[in-house]
């Protein structure tokens, strides 16, 4: 049985954090948070002196909106109607004194991006995942309306191979009915159990309504300081 599963069912539990954990995480994310730098190549990465938590997902999965919701800052991460706008690793400092960094990774799966650009993004992300000792966890965002796509599965395999701990996070949960949300959660949980580096707990979030944001903050803090 995998840690986080309900005994006898093989089904992963939802992330559970107590009120004190969620309040501590809320205060941390309500404190100083600032954009540090963009890194178009590994040589531009900041010094690996604090834990890092990275966000990955298909273009238009709502990654920038989720980062803004987590931090309570509408303009921290750029949102755009143009898929594939994020082409570099963007680093954000959290806390004063500095506690950890959030990393906004380039969106993937944008069919209209030039092939050489897509290949460059892939190399950058793969090299970062494999070589970053301070990376504590990656989050793979999955749109509730579509579930896992083949391109998500490829990224999950890449993270398995890199031995990077990652957690699947459902986005836009307010856009589907409760029954559809339960179905996609069950499907994602089932696939997560097949991947050695995947965390068993799935968190469903809504950037617009705030659903799951407190739990995800607590999960990030717990991962950073594990």
VENSULWO-V528971 format. One record per residue. N is the residue number from 1. PHI is phi as a letter, one per 30 degrees, with the letter a starting at -180 (NA if undefined). OMEGA is omega in radians with two decimals (999 if undefined). Layout:
<<N | PHI | OMEGA> <N | PHI | OMEGA>>
//
This chain:
<<1 | NA | -3.14> <2 | d | 3.09> <3 | e | -3.14> <4 | j | 3.12> <5 | c | 3.08> <6 | d | -3.09> <7 | e | 3.05> <8 | i | -3.10> <9 | c | -3.06> <10 | i | -3.11> <11 | c | -3.12> <12 | d | 3.07> <13 | d | 2.98> <14 | d | 3.12> <15 | d | -3.12> <16 | b | 3.08> <17 | b | -3.13> <18 | d | -3.05> <19 | d | -3.13> <20 | d | 3.12> <21 | d | -3.12> <22 | d | 3.12> <23 | d | 3.10> <24 | d | 3.12> <25 | d | 3.12> <26 | d | -3.13> <27 | d | 3.14> <28 | d | -3.13> <29 | d | 3.08> <30 | d | 3.14> <31 | d | -3.09> <32 | d | 3.03> <33 | b | -3.08> <34 | b | 3.04> <35 | d | 3.14> <36 | c | -3.08> <37 | a | 2.98> <38 | c | -3.11> <39 | b | 3.10> <40 | d | 3.13> <41 | a | -3.06> <42 | e | -3.10> <43 | d | 3.14> <44 | c | 3.14> <45 | d | 3.05> <46 | d | 3.10> <47 | e | -3.10> <48 | d | -3.02> <49 | c | 3.09> <50 | b | 3.11> <51 | d | 3.09> <52 | b | 3.13> <53 | b | -2.98> <54 | c | -3.12> <55 | c | 3.12> <56 | b | 3.10> <57 | l | 3.08> <58 | d | 3.03> <59 | e | -3.13> <60 | i | 3.08> <61 | d | -3.14> <62 | j | -3.07> <63 | d | -3.13> <64 | d | 3.12> <65 | d | 3.13> <66 | d | 3.09> <67 | e | 3.11> <68 | d | 3.13> <69 | d | 3.14> <70 | d | -3.05> <71 | c | -3.13> <72 | i | -3.11> <73 | b | -3.03> <74 | d | -3.04> <75 | c | -3.09> <76 | d | 3.09> <77 | c | -3.11> <78 | d | 3.01> <79 | c | -3.06> <80 | b | 3.01> <81 | d | 3.14> <82 | c | -3.13> <83 | d | 3.07> <84 | i | -3.09> <85 | d | 3.12> <86 | d | -3.08> <87 | c | -3.12> <88 | b | 3.00> <89 | d | -3.12> <90 | c | -3.05> <91 | c | 3.13> <92 | b | 3.11> <93 | d | 3.14> <94 | c | 3.05> <95 | j | 3.04> <96 | b | 0.15> <97 | d | -3.07> <98 | e | -3.13> <99 | c | 3.12> <100 | a | 3.13> <101 | b | 2.96> <102 | c | -3.11> <103 | b | 3.09> <104 | c | -3.11> <105 | d | -3.14> <106 | e | 3.05> <107 | d | -3.12> <108 | b | 3.06> <109 | i | 3.11> <110 | d | -2.96> <111 | d | -3.03> <112 | d | 3.10> <113 | d | 3.10> <114 | e | -3.04> <115 | d | -3.12> <116 | d | 3.09> <117 | d | 3.10> <118 | e | 3.14> <119 | d | 3.12> <120 | d | 3.09> <121 | e | -3.10> <122 | d | 3.13> <123 | d | -3.12> <124 | d | -3.11> <125 | d | -3.12> <126 | d | 3.14> <127 | d | 3.11> <128 | d | -3.11> <129 | d | -3.07> <130 | d | -2.96> <131 | c | -3.02> <132 | c | -3.06> <133 | d | -3.09> <134 | d | 3.11> <135 | d | -3.06> <136 | d | 3.12> <137 | a | 2.98> <138 | c | 3.04> <139 | c | 3.06> <140 | c | -3.06> <141 | d | -3.10> <142 | b | 3.12> <143 | d | -3.13> <144 | e | -3.06> <145 | d | -3.04> <146 | b | -3.09> <147 | i | -3.12> <148 | d | 3.04> <149 | c | -3.13> <150 | e | -3.13> <151 | d | 3.04> <152 | d | -3.13> <153 | d | 3.11> <154 | d | 3.11> <155 | d | 3.10> <156 | d | 3.10> <157 | d | 3.12> <158 | d | 3.13> <159 | d | 3.03> <160 | e | -3.11> <161 | d | 3.14> <162 | d | -3.11> <163 | h | 3.11> <164 | c | 3.07> <165 | d | 3.14> <166 | b | -3.11> <167 | b | 3.12> <168 | d | -3.11> <169 | b | 3.11> <170 | d | 3.11> <171 | c | 3.06> <172 | h | -3.11> <173 | d | 3.12> <174 | d | -3.08> <175 | c | -3.13> <176 | b | 3.09> <177 | d | -3.08> <178 | e | -3.13> <179 | d | 3.11> <180 | d | 3.11> <181 | d | 3.13> <182 | d | -3.14> <183 | d | -3.12> <184 | d | 3.09> <185 | d | -3.14> <186 | d | 3.14> <187 | d | -3.13> <188 | d | 3.09> <189 | e | -3.11> <190 | d | 3.13> <191 | d | 3.14> <192 | d | -3.11> <193 | d | 3.14> <194 | d | -3.05> <195 | c | -3.03> <196 | d | -3.09> <197 | c | -3.08> <198 | d | 3.03> <199 | d | -3.05> <200 | d | -3.06> <201 | c | 3.13> <202 | c | 3.11> <203 | c | 3.08> <204 | c | -3.06> <205 | b | 2.99> <206 | b | 3.13> <207 | d | -3.10> <208 | d | -3.05> <209 | c | 3.11> <210 | i | -3.13> <211 | d | 3.07> <212 | i | -3.07> <213 | d | 3.14> <214 | d | 3.13> <215 | d | -3.12> <216 | d | 3.06> <217 | e | -3.13> <218 | d | 3.11> <219 | d | 3.13> <220 | d | -3.14> <221 | d | 3.13> <222 | d | 3.14> <223 | d | -3.10> <224 | d | -3.03> <225 | c | 3.11> <226 | d | 999>>
//
